[in-house]
Amino acid sequence: MSKPAARLFTASANRNIPLAIISSLSVNRRFGAIRSFLLASLFAVGLVATTAPPALAGSGGWNKTGSMNNARFYTTATLLSNGEVLVAGGGLSAATLGSAEVYNPASGKWTLTGRMTTPRYLHQAVPLQNGQVLVAGGFDGSTCCGAPPLTSAELYNAATGVWTATGSMNVPRVSFLLVVLANGEVLAAGGANNGKSPLTSAELYNPAAGTWTPTGNMPSGFECDGSATLLPNGQVLAICFGAAGHYDPSKGAWTATSQPPPAAGGGKMGVLPNGQVWNEGDLLYTPSTGQWTAFTTPAPCSKCRGEDEVLLANGKVLGAGGEQGTFGYSTFGTIKNAELFDPSTLTWTSTGSMIVSRTGETLTLLSNGQALAAGGQTFDKNKNMLVTITSAELYTP
């Protein structure tokens, strides 16, 4: 499915979303309309969802698992070294969350853990080689009236459940890439800063020193969330709506790749078992030839599938959820559709539908090979609005 080019979203009375809009931002399809939030009261640390352990679904099916303690969307989900999943921040209807919680696949339960030092949404998170999780950038909706993206960053210690502030980035960023390099440093690059032209700047985080240092600029402006991956040769490949480049850590420099299809690319990326790179923007990249291959999804699902996608252990890509129709019209709604992309045939095929229709959820590959879908929003026809949800479910390939 070809992802549409970035668009500028603003609040609309037709959406009936009870939020104060403090900023607007051009982002890719995955994020939809940027919403602003006011800080809300949250549950105390340690509250546990009272849900029975998940039953294993049949092949190609979804099963319910424990619900999160806080409804949230535009959050991050990070697989920890112990196999649990950390979700941090995000949105809750009219609030920006500072809460975080951990999912235990063995019990199917979510447990609230330490609060973040800064509430944030549309941020980025990566697991470091030392087992901690680095979170950076995004928006803090508790600040008012067009506040810029955040420069701040913080670390989560899975052993203690505590967040601590670390060095701030040199540039405020949202919708940027964050990648852990082979040497353990972290590359942050591109993004946006309150309606300004997409950023070309990049910087490196040193976990030992807790500091960020500027590095070479990208070949062109980049405003796509997380659209980068570490290649086997240690370089980073990034793509964003027709612009692509390699970052070489040994030189601290970027070089442009061959030109991808216009307006293509954006979203998650991953290296397939055959060495090719899959991109959520319906593209494949072959490092040995430097060539891009575009593929499309047959109608009608090309207009409705894939709010989020994840690369499975079997080399296929799972896409699930999303929106169909135009908000404000009777045909609008969130969907349960799920599909699998096979890189060997460049085709999508239907798989089991989700239990809950949702958009803006996270999809995380677990250590056991299942995929965890959590949170997001579902369209409530009675209220004629998108409602943030706590539910989660598991997909078994």
N, C-alpha and C positions, 0 to 999 in steps of 0.2 A: 504494500500500500504506500503510495507516495504521500508523504507528509506535506501539508500546505505550508506556504511561506509564512514567515513570522508576521504577526498582526499586532496592531495596537488596540488593546482592550480598555474600555471604560465602563463605568457602572451604567446600568440600564434599569429604569423603573419597571420595565416589563418582566425582569427576572424575579422581582419580589423578594430579593435577598436583603434581610435586615442588617446591612453592614454599612459603615461609613467608609467611603473610598478615600484613602489618603494618598494613593499614588497609582499610576498606570505604567505598564511596561510592555514592550514588545517581546513576546516569548514564543516558543514553539507550541505545537498542538497539545502536547502532553499536559501543559499547565492551564490552558484555557484562560478565562478571565482572572486577572490578579485582583484579589479581594483584600481589604484591610480589616484590621481587627483591633478590639479594645481588650486590655488584660482582664482575664476572668479568674474567679476563685477556683482552685483546684483541690483535689483530694490529697490527703496526707501521704507522705512517702511510706510504702510498704503495703498499701491496699492491694489485695489479690482478687482477681476475678474468680467467682465461684462457678466454675464450669468443669464438667467431667472431661477426662482425657479424650482426645480425638480418636474416632474409629477410622481405620484405614479405608479409604475409598477404593473402588475398583479401578482398573486401568482406564485412564482417560476421564475420570470422574472427580467431582468436588465433594468434600465433606465439611460440615461445620466444625469449627474449633472454638476455643475460648475467645470471648470478646475483650477488646481493650478496655481499660478503665476510663479512658478519655476518648471521646470521638475526635478524630483529627484527619486533616487532609493537607496536602502540600508539606508532608513531613519527610523524614528520611528513615530508612530501614537498613540496618547494618548487621551482617552476620558476624557474630563474635567467634573467637577461637574455640570456645567450648560448645559451639553448635547452637547457642541461643541467639535470638534476634533482638537488637536494640532499636526502638523507635524513639525519636527525640523531636520535641517541638512540633511545629505545624499549626494548623488552624482549627478552631472549634467555633463554628458559626461566627459569633461576634467577638472572638478573642484570639490572641496569639498565645500559644502555649509555651510555658517554660518547663513543663513536665516531661518526663521520659519514663519508659517502661520496657520490660524485658519479657520476651515470649520464650517459654520452655517447651520445645517440641515433645518431650517425653510425657509431660503432664497436660499439655494443651492449655496452660494457664499463662496469663499476663500478670506481672508484678510491677507495681510502681517502684522506681528507683530514684536516686538523687535528682533534684531539680537542676536544670541548666543555670549557668550564671546569667544568661541573657535569653529571654523569650525570643524565638525566631521562627520564621517560615520561609520557604523557598531557599533554604540554605543547602549546603553540601556536607557530606560526611564520608569519611574513609577509615578503614581499620589500619592502624599502624603496625609495623613489624614487631613492636614491643607489646602488642596486645591491647593497647589503648585505642580509643576512637577519637579522631580529630573532626571537629565540626567548625565550619567557618562561614562567614558571610550571611546572606539572606536579608530579610526585613524584620524589624521589630515593630509590630503593629501597635504596641502600647505607647509608642511615641506618636505624636500627632502631626498631621497636616503636611504631607509630602516629605517626610524625613528620608534621607538617602539610605541606600543599602548599608549594611554593617561592614566594618573592617574587622570586628572582633572575632576571635577564635577561642575555642575551649577544648579541653580534653576530658574524656570519660574513662575512669578506671574501673574496669569490669570486676576486679577483685574486691573493691571497696564500695562500688556504686556511687562514687563521688565525682563531681565535675569540678575542674579547676581552670581558671582563665590561663591562657597562654598568650604569646606575642600576637599582636594584631597585624593584619595584612597592611600593605602600604596603600592599597586602593580599595574602596568600597566595591563589593561585587555581589551580583545576583544573576542567576542563569549563566553560570560559569562552569569550567571544568576543574576537577580536583582529582589528581591521580598520584598514587604512591609509586615512586620510582624504584628501580632494582636496588639502589643504594640506601633505601629507607627514607630518603627525603620526599617531600610532597610538592608537586607542581600545581599551582593555581594559575589559571590563564583565562583571558577574555572575560566575557560577561557584559553586564550593563550597569549603568549608574544613573538612575532617575531620568530616563528619556534622552540621555546623551547618546552620541554615536556609539555603536558597539566597541568595546574595549579591545585593544591589541596588546596591552601590557601583560606580563607574566611575572611570577615570583616563585621562589622556592622556600619551603618551610623546613627547618632543621630541627628534628625532634629533640636532639641532645641539647641544643642551645635554646630552643623555644622561640626562634626568631625567623623572620621572613626577609629574604634578600631578592631584589629585582634581578631578573634574567632576561634573555633575549625576547624581543617583541614578536608576536605572531605575524604572519604574512599579510593578514587582513583582519578586519574587525570580526569578532566572534561573540555571538549572543545565543548560545544553545546550552541547555542544562546537561552537564555530565557527558557531553558527546566526545569522549576520548577513551582510549584504552592503551595499556602498555603492551608493546609488541615483544615477541621472544628475543629480538636483538637489543632490547633495552630502551628503544626509542618509544616516543608517544605519538600515536596517530589521532588527529582530531579532525572533525568535519562539522560544518554548520552551513546549511542552505547554500550549497554550491561553492563553498570555500573549504579547502582542506590543507593540512600541513603536517609535517613531522617535526618533533622536538628531539634534538640530540643532546642528552645530558652531558656528554663528554665535551661538547663544544659550547653548551649553553645557548644554542641557536636553533631557529626554526627555518625550515625550507618548505616551499610549496610542493604539493604532490601534483600528479596529473589532475586535470580538471574533472571534477565529478559532474554529473548531470545538473543543469541549472535548477536552483530552488530545492535541490534534494538534500537529504541528510538532516541529522539532528536526533537527539534522544540517546538511549543506551547503546553501548557497543560491547563487543566481546570477540575473542579469538576462538574460531571453530576448531574442531579436531583436525581438519584438513589444512589448517594454517591460514585460511582466509579469515577476514574480519567482517563480522555481521554488524550492520548499523540499523537502528530502529526506523530510520527513514527509508526503508526498503532498498538498501544498497549492500553489495558485497565488494570488499576490496581485496585484491590479491597482491600481497607484498612482493612476491618474486617478480611480478611484471609491472607493478605500480598502476594497475588498471582497475577501474570501477565498473561494476555490473549492476544495473538497475532492474528491479522486478516490480510487478504490479499485482494487486489483488483483484480478482474478478468481482464485478458488481453482484449483489448489492453490498457485500460486506466491506468493499473498499471505502464506503461512506460511513461505516459504523464501528469497525473493529479497532481494538488496540489502544485503549487509554494508557496501558503500560504493557511492557513486554519484558521477558526474561529468557536468557539462554539456559536451556536445560542440560543436564549431564549427558544426555544421549545425542547432543549436537543439534537438536531441534530448538526452535524458538516458540515460546508460548506467548500469545497475545490475548488479553482479556479485558472486558469492560469497555467503557467509553460512552459517548453520547451519539444520538441520532436525531435528525431534524434540527429545526431552528428554535432557539429559546423564545418563548412567548407565543408559540403556535401549538395547536392541539396535537401535532405529530411529534413534538419534542419528548424525549425521554432518555433515561440511562438504560444501558443494556447489560445482559448477562452473557452475551456471546463470548466464546473462547475459541481460538484457532491455533493450529500448529504450522509453522513454516519449516519446510524441508529444504536445506541448502543444496542438496544433491539434485533436486528437481526444480528448484525455484518456484515452488507452489505452496499455497496455503490450503489446509484442509480443516474442516470443522472438528472440534472435540467437545467433550461435555461442557454444558453451560454452567456458569456460576449459580450459586444458590440465591445470591443477592445481586441485583443490578447495581453497578457502581461506576464512578468516574473519579479520577484523581487518587486512586488507591496506590499502595506500594505492592510490588511483586518481588519476592525474595526466594532464591533457590536455597533450600535447606541442605544440611549435610547428608540427609537420608534420601535425597533426590526429589523430594516433594517440593512444590512451590507454595509459598504462603502469600495469600492476598489479604490485605488488611486495610481497614478504614476507607477513606474517600468520602464521596457523597452519592446519595441516591435521590432520584427525583420523586417527590411526594405530590401526586396529582391532586389530592385534596387541598393541600396548602399552596399548590402551584409554585413550588420552590425546591431548590436543591437542599437536602438536609444532610448534615455531616453525621457519619455513623461510626459505631464502635466495632461492628461485626468483622469477623475474620473467617477465612476458609482455606482449605488445603486442596491442592490439585495433585493427583497421583498420575504420573506419565504412564 
